[in-house]
Structures are given as C-alpha cells and as structure tokens.
C-alpha cells in the first residue's frame, strides 16, 4: 500500500508537529534501525491497548521489525515528530480498506508515545491531516474508537469528525469526516 496512488500525501506540518511519510526511514538501514529503536520505546502496552490484535507486538526481540514491515505492507505510515526538537513521538496510519467501495475512503489510525499524551498533539495531528493538501474533495476519513477510549473519541470530534450510528457497533464507535 505504500505506493498507493490514492494517497498522494507526503507529509504536512502543524504548529508543533512535523509529519512525514516514513519511506526515508525505511530506505536507509541506519535510519530504519533508529526508527525501530524509538518505536520499541513508544509501543508500550498502554499505547497499544486500544489497537486491534493485528497491531499488537508479540514480545519477541524482532517484534518491532516485523511490526514495521507489516504496517509498511498494509498501510501508508507517517512519522510524527515535534517541530522544535524533531523527537519522534508517534505514527499516523492511513489504510485503504479493501472492502470499501468508495475509492477515496481512508481509515485513519494514530498512536502517540505516553510522554506525548495530554499535550494536544493528537487533536493537532488529526486536524492537520484533514486540512492537509493532497486529498480531493469528497475524500472520506473514518476512524474506529473502542467505547472505552473516550479520549480518542474526543480527539476525532474536536477535529470535525461525526459519529456514525449506522457504522458503529456495541463495542466500537465509528467516526467520519468528509473533505469538502
């Protein structure tokens, strides 16, 4: 999916964040090793708690490398870093789901290091994404949030997403945003 032409975005910048496609980290062995080391610090049980089983780590030493390879194969992934220091604080993940009939429909996911929680980065990241150049009119973003993950639901709502009762289930709320 990393070469999927439906997602032409290379990155964007907000007041506090620099968001860039991770291809530059994956193409160079030393940069990939540094990214994987940082992700090993970020991908804690608390950070992964609300993600689906397919996105959990196995616990093996090579788990982060495999996790990165799996995300690269299925998604378009962006590294989220602070604007000032350039510290990697998370990832933004966009997926074109195969069962989605609408070609401009993207499922969005993000994860931030625990040290970045409570700073407004999540709302800034999602708002920056939906306002970024590179998405055509009519592009629809969706985000699934477990009912217990109230903070992520608030992030999506503050970023302009609305809850879809038709797409939500007993355990997951689905939120939608359409680029106008």
Helices and strands as residue ranges (DSSP letters): E 11-13, E 17-21, H 23-27, H 29-42, H 45-48, G 53-55, H 63-74, E 76-82, E 88-95, E 105-112, G 114-116, H 121-131, E 140-146, H 150-158, E 162-164, E 172-178
